[in-house]
Amino acid sequence: MATLTGGALGDATLLHATEDALFGGSVVLFQPARGTGYRTNVDALILAAFAATHGTGPVRAKRAAPRARPATQAYDLGAGVGAIGLALLRFGAVRRVVFVEIDEAPAAMARRNLDANGWAAQGEVVCGDVRDVARARQGQAALVVCNPPYLTPGRGRVAPMQARARVGNLETFVEAARQIAGRRARVCFVYPAHELTALLAVLAAEGLHAKRLRFVHASAPAPARLALVEARAGHSGGLFVLPPLVERNAHGYTPEMQELLACG
């Protein structure tokens, strides 16, 4: 993937992992080697930049953080190796992140990533089911972020190594987000654009109503491939639809994407 670089990791405690980098090498990322598990993609970084901003401005990761007051505590549900939470810390958008991941292998890599980047004191990795964590930590989050599995059970085929990360019930993650979210918390999801109505319906069923929406397009002429949604508890209405984020033009990444991925 264009946003990651790296080679093999020689660590007996993290077999089948690579040591990669985000944001031009400023953030270290240990993650499964290709073919051995789910690897971080650009969707996670786009969600982090969206969650790092407030109001109706564009996703501008480098410039958004100084203007916005950092969230006291964020929860990353289904965190994997922790790319979203690490990006939020890199942007200065949060003071502390709790990474919730059910699988021990990526959870161990998330812990290693916190240590490797000097953020051990600003993060906590909880290896467990998001439903159990949500029940135990109700109302603790000022910000919840989630890049949930895009496939529901029984739909589509995935490699066994990636099944847990890519297949799951959206309702599980939305319900957990609602429980963990504090009274004025923001809840941010990324989801396939063609399934936006399903996401909005599940959010509304849990009393979470969309307040910001942005579509992500691979190119300007292409249909939207992703929807970024920020929701809050309370009354419906007051939805701001932001200008689209276009990833590529004829010359490669667009200036906004270059800025986001560099975050220098």
N, C-alpha and C positions, 0 to 999 in steps of 0.2 A: 504494500500500500504506500502511496506517495508520502503520507504524513509520518511514516515510521522508518527508522533505519536501525540496523544493528546486526549482531552476530550471536553465536551460541553462548550460553551461560554455563560456565564450569562450576556448578554448585550441586553437590550431591543431594541437598535438601530440596532442590527445585529441578528435578529431572524433567526433560522434555520442555524446557523453557528457553526463550531467547531474551537477551537484554537489548531492548529497543529504546527509542527516544521520541519524544513529542516536542513540538514548538522549537524546531531547529536545534535540538539537543539540550534544551534547558530543563527538561523533565525526563528522568529515567523511567522506563516502563518495562518491567518483567512481565512476560505473557507467554501463553503456550506456543510452542513451535508449530509451524504450519502442519496441519494434518493431525495434530494431537489435541486440539481443543479450540474454543472460540477465541478469535483474535479481535482486538479493538478495531473499529472502523471509524470513518469520519463522522458518522451520525452522533457518536458520543461527544465529540468535540463541538459539533454544532449545537447540541442541546446545552452543553455547559456554557457556551457563549451566550445563548438565548437566556438561560437562567441567571447569568451574571448581570444582565441589563434590567433596567426598570423602565416603566413608561412606554412611550410609543416610538422611541428612536430605533435605529437599525442595530443589528448585532455587530458591535465593534468592540471586540474583546479587550484590546489594549487600552482603549479610552473609556470604556464603560466603568471599570472597577473604581477609579478614583472619584467618580461622581456619585456612586451609589454607596450607601452605608453597608458594610459587610453584614451578612446574616450571622447571627450568633451561633447557630447550629444547623447544619444541613444533614439530611439523610439521603443516601444514595441506595435505592432499593434495587436488588438484583445487580449489585455493583460489579460483579466479575473481578477483574484485576484492579479496578479502581480508577479507570481513566477519567470518568466524569468528575469525580470528587477531586482528583489530582489537578484537573484543569481549573476547577473552581478555586482551589487554593492558589494556583499559579496566577489566576486573574485577580486575586485579592478580594474575591466576592464573598468569602465566608471566613469565619474565624476557626471553625471546627467542623469536621465531617465525620459522620458515622457511616461506614460502609457495611451494608447488609448483603451477605452472599451465602447461599445454601451449600455450595460445594467447597470442600476444604482446600482443594488444589488452587483454584483462583483466589480464595480467601488468603491463603498463605502468600501468594504473589502480591496481593494488595498490601499485606503487612510489610513485605519486603520493599515494595514501592514507596511506602511512607518513610521507612528508614532510609532508603537510598537517596531520597530527596530532602532529607532533614526535616520532615514534617511529622515525626512520630508523636510529638506532643500535641499536634493539631488534628489527629485522627484516631479513630477507633474502628477496628474491624470486628464485626459480629458474624460468626459463622452460624447461620440458622435460617429457618423459614421466615419469610417476611411477615406472615400472619402471627407467628409467635412473638416476634420482636415487636410488632405493632401493638399487640395486647399488653406487653410489658412496659412499653414506653409511650403511652398515649399522650399526645399534646406536647411533645418535647421539641418538635422541629419548627424552626422559622422558615425553612425552605426544604422541600422534598423534590428530588429529581429522580426520574425513572426512564430508562430505555428498555421497555418490557419486551418479552418475546413477541415476535410479530406473527407467529403461527399458533393457532389454537390446536389442541390435541386432535389428531385425526385428519388434519389438513396439511398437505404438503409432505415432502420427504426431505430429511436432513441426515447428515452423517451422525452415527451414534455418539461420537465424541462431542458433537455440538448440540445434541438434542435438548439437554437441560437448559442451555442458554437461549435457544431459539424457539422452543415450544413451551407454551404455558397459557394459563388463563389470564386475560387482561383484568378481569374482575378482581382477582386475588391481589394484584398490585395496586389497583385503585382503592380497594377497601383498606389495604394497609396504609396507603398514603393518607387517606382521610383520617385514620385513627392516630397516626403519628403527628399529623399537622397540628400546630398550635392555632389559637383563635384567629390570628391574622397572617398565618403562614401562606406562602405561595407554593403551589404544587405544579411542577413543570414536567410534561411528558413529550416524547417524540414518538411518532407513530406513522405508518404508511398513509399517505394522503388519501388513497382510495378507501381507507377504512376510518376516515375522520368521523363520520356520523356515528359509528359504533363507539369510538372513544368518547365523544361528547355525551352520548346516551348513558354510558357507564359512569362517567364523571357525575352527571346530573343525578343519577340514581343514588349516589353517595352524598348528595348535597354540595357538590363541587361544580362551580359554574365558570365557564371559560371567560377570561378577561383580556387575554392577548392571544393572537393567532398569527402565525407566519408560515407561509409555504416555502418549501425548498425545491428548486428546479435544477436538474442536472445542467441544462442550458436554457437560454431564454425562450426558444420555441417549444421546448419539451413540456409535457404536462407535469404538474407538481408530483414529486416522488415522496416527499415527507411533509408532515404537518407538525409544527411546534406549537404547543398549547400551554398557556399558563392559566391555572384555575385557582379559585379561592372559594372558601365556604361562604354561604350567605345567599343574597338575592341574585337572581339571574339578571342579565342585561349588562350594558356597559362594555360590550366587546369591542376592542380595537383590533382591526385587521391591518397588520403592518405590511409595508412593501415586501415583495418576495425576495428571497435570497437565491441568487443564481450562482451556481458553483463554477461553471466553466464558460469561456467564450472561445473565439477562434484562436486565441493565443495561449490558452491554458487556463489556469485558475483565474477567476475574476479578482480585481483588487481587494474586494471585501474578504474573499476567501483567503487570499494571500496574507492579509493582515491577521486574520483569525488563526491560520495555521502557523504563522511565524511567531506571533505574540512576543516580539522581541522587546 
